[in-house]
């Protein structure tokens, strides 16, 4: 009995001794502790923009990502400039992504500029993002109406009518303009021009004046659109400063303005001179920024193509602007390069 008791004590002591020894010699490849998941809020403008994070589609505004990890986000939407940038996850992170609007390509069929069409200018009290969004939402109705009439490029564009528009065109335009007139902000000159055209088209008494009334309607639309494009430029400058994207937008708008004023036969000498001066100033400011901010420029995909197109356009502007074909081709190329940018 004493022998059995002694054996039990030895086995017990051995178990107590070997158990911690086995723990000390456990395999070194233990699973790493899980990283803390952090909620990241993603605010998009426009709200229906397509977002990829590390090339994977993000389908929610609330993201849950591992704390301390780095990611790349890319956001895009029709009619907007694509943005791509990196971020590191931390508690309370909110990503606010605003996509600036692209610019419409100019067309040789665009009407002469209205006297009300503004040049690019400074604005220290720009409209709010909400006001700008409402204005472009309203302008979209006018643009669709003009596209139906064949007056401007856009979705649903038809062949330009030399006479009275047909019933379908009239009905579509009346519906779109009724929607537009119920929206803010007020655009009295544009509203008056649209009503003058539709009233004359409806009566059909003098079809010979319809082309000039349609041109006046289109010119007022382009003038109001230019005004709100400048407001968007000013708002971008107020919120982000004079970044690479700001300089490129300013130069593209100046080129658009120069094309309309510099190549219009009826434009005044003063308007042509002023538009060329604005283009020259915007181009020089862009070059100065590019030389001083090489890292910022490197973050913009397509910046080299934009710079090449800008140089070619300015060369045309400094030459014989009466060569309308060359001017339109150079300006279209510049604006297409702007629309293709991916801003970092």
N, C-alpha and C positions, 0 to 999 in steps of 0.2 A: 504493500500500500504506500509505504514511504517512497518507494521507487517510482510508482505511477505519479504521485504528487509532484515529485521532483521533475519528471519529464514534462508535466503540464506547465510548470513555472518556466522551464526553458523555452517551450514552444511559444508561450505568451510573451516572454521577453523578446524572443526573436521577431515576432510579429510587430511589436511596438518599435523595434529598432529598424526593421527593413521598410516599413511603410513610408516614413519620411525620406529614406534614401531613394526609393523608387520615384518619388515626386521630384527630387533634385535632379534625377537623370531623365526627365521626360523629354520628348523630342522638342527641338528648338523652334520648329516651324508651326507655331501657334497662330490661329487666325487673328488678323489685326482687328482692333476694336473699331466698330462702325463709326464713321464720321457723323457729327451732328447735322441733321437736316434743318435747313433754314428756309423760311418763307421769303420769297422775293416777289414783290409786286411789280407787274409790267403794265404800264399805261401807254396806249398807242394812239396816235393821231395820223391817219384815220383809224377808227376802231376796227375796221375789217382788214387791216394790213396782214400780210402773211409773214410769220416770224419763224426763223430757224435758229436754234441754239446748238452750236457745234454740229451744224448741218442736219440736225434732227428737228422736224416740225414741232413747234410748241403750240398746243391747242388750248391752253388755259391762260388766264391773266395772272393767276396765282401759281407761282412755280415753287417747287421744293427741291433745293439743291444742297449739296454738301458744303458745309461751312469751310471757308478758306480756299475752295477750289476756284480755278479761273476758267472762263468760258468765252466764246465768241458768239455774239448775236447779230443776225442780219434780218432786216425788215424791209419789205417792199410792198408796193401797191400800184395798181394801174394809175398812170398820170402823176406819179410821185417819184422823187429822187430816192434811190436805194441808199440805206445806211447800214454800215457794218462797223462794230467796235467790240472791244473786249472789256470784261469786268470781272472783279473778284467778289465772291459771295461773302457777305457779312450780315449780321442781324440787322433788321430794319431797312434793308436795301430796297429802294424804289427806283426802277428804271423808267424814265419818261422819254419816249421816242417820238419825235415829230418828224414827219417826212414832208419836205418842201415840194411844191408843185413843179412839174415839168413845164416847159414853154411850148406853145403851138408853133409848128414850122410855118414860116411865112410862105405866101403863095403869090405868084405873079398876077393872079386874079383879084387880090385884095384891093379894096377901093382906095382912093386918095385919102390921106389922113384928114381927120376932122380938125378944125381950129382948136377944139377942146382937148386934143390928145396931148398928154403931158410928156415932158422929157424926164429922165431919171434925175431925181433931186434928193436933197437931204430932208429928213423928217424927224424931228426930235420928239414928237408925240404921236407915234403911229397908232393905228387902230389895234384893238385886241385880237387875239387869235380867233375868238368867237365871232367877232364882227367880220373878220376877213373870211372865215368859213361860210358865214351866211351870204356874204357878197358873191363868192364864187358859186355857191349853190344856186343863187338867183341867176347869175350869168349863164349857168349851164342851160337853163331853160331858153334864154335868148339864143344861145349858140345852136341848140337843137332846132329851133325854128328857122334860123338862117341856113342851117345845113339842109333842111327840108326844101328850102327855096333855092338851094344851090349857091348861096352867097359866100359861105365860108366852109373850109374843110372841117370835117367832123363826122361822127357816127351818124349814119342815115342820110348822108349827103346825096342829093339828087342832081340831075343836070340843071344848070341855070336856065330859068325860063325867060324867054325874050318878051313874052306877053303876059296875059293874066294867068295867075296860078290856078291849077285845077281845084276841084272841090276838096279832094283829099288833102292837098297841101294847105289850103285855107283852114280846114277843120283842125289839122294837127297844130298849125301855128297859133290859132286862136286859143286852143286848149293850153298850150305851153305858155303863152303870154298871160293868160288868166292866172295860171299858177304863179308865174314870176311876179305879177303885179300885186299878189297877196303876200309877198315876202319883203323883208327888210334887208338892206337899207334902201332908201328911196334913190331912184335913178331917173330923175324927171326928163332929162334930155333924151335918154335912150327910150323911155316909154313913149314920149311924144313922137320920136322918129318911127317907132314900130307902128304906132296907131295911124300915123299919116300914110304909111305904105298900105296897111291892111284896109283902111277906109277907101283909098283910091282903087285898090284891087277889087274890093267888094262891089263898088258902083260900076266899075268897068267903063266909065264914060270916056276916059282919056288914057288908053293903054300906053301911049307913047311916053308918058312921064314915069311909068313904073320902074324902068331901069335906074333912073336917077334917084327915085325915092328909095329903092332897095339899096343902092350904093350908100345913100345917106344913113339909112338904118344900120347897115354893116359898119360904116365908119364910126358911128356913135358907139356901137358895141365894142369895137377895137379900142376906142378912146377910154371907155369906162374900164375895160379889162386891163389896159395899161396902167390906169390909176391904181387898181387894186393889186396888180403885180408889184408896183412900187411900194405900196403899203406893206406887202408881205416881206419885201426886201428890208424895209425899215424895222419891222417887227423882229426879223431874224437878227439884225444888227443890235437891236436893243437887248435881246435875250442872250445872244451868243457872242457878240462882238464882231470885229472885222476878221472873220476866219477865212480860210481858203475857199470854203463853199460860198461865203458872202461875196467875196471878190469875184468869183466866177459868175454868180447870179447877176451881180451888178453889171459886169461886162456883157453878159448875154442880153440883158435888158437894154443896155446902151446900144448894142449892135442892132437889136430889133427896132429901136427908135430911129437910129441913123438910117436904116434901110427904108423906113416909111417916109421920113422927111427928106433924106438925101437923094432919093431916086424919084420923088414925086414931081412931075412936071409943073404942077400948080403950086408947089410949096414955095414960100418966100425965101429970099436969099438969107434972111436972118435966121429962119428956122433951120436951113441947111447948115449954116455956119455953127449954130448952137449945137445941133445934133452931132456934128463932127467933133466939136470941142469936147462934148461929153464922152464920146467914144474914145478919143485920145487920152483923156484924163483917167477914164476907167481902165484902159489898157496899161497905162504907165503905173497906176496904183497896183494892178495885178502883178506886173513884172517886179516891182519893188518888194511886194509881199513875198513872191516866190523866191527871190534871192535871199531874203532875210529869214524865211521860215521853211527851210528845206524839209524838216521833219514833218511839219504839218502838211505840206504838199505831198509828201510821200504816202501819207495815209489816205489820200484820195485816189482811188483807182480810176484811171482814164484822164488824169491831169495832164499827161504829156500830149495826148491826142487833142485835148481842149486847147492847150497852149499853141500847138501847131496850127489849129484851125483859126485861132485868134490872130496869130501873126499873118496868116494869109488874108484874113478879112481886112485887117488894118491896111495892108498893102493895097488892096483894092480901093478902100476908102480914100487913101491918099492919092490915088491915081484918078482915072476918069470915071466918075460915078455915073455918067450917062450910059455906061455899059450895063444895063439893067440885068441882063442874063448872068454876067459874072458876079454882080452884087448879090443877087438872089441865091446863087449857088454857094457863094462863100458864107452868107449868113445862115442858110439852111444847114450847112456843114457844121458851123459853130454851135448852133442851137441843138443839133442832133448829138454833138459831142457832150454838151452840157446835160442833156437828158439821160445820157448813158453813164454818167458819173456814179460811182459808189463812194459815198462820203464816210470817212472814218471818224 
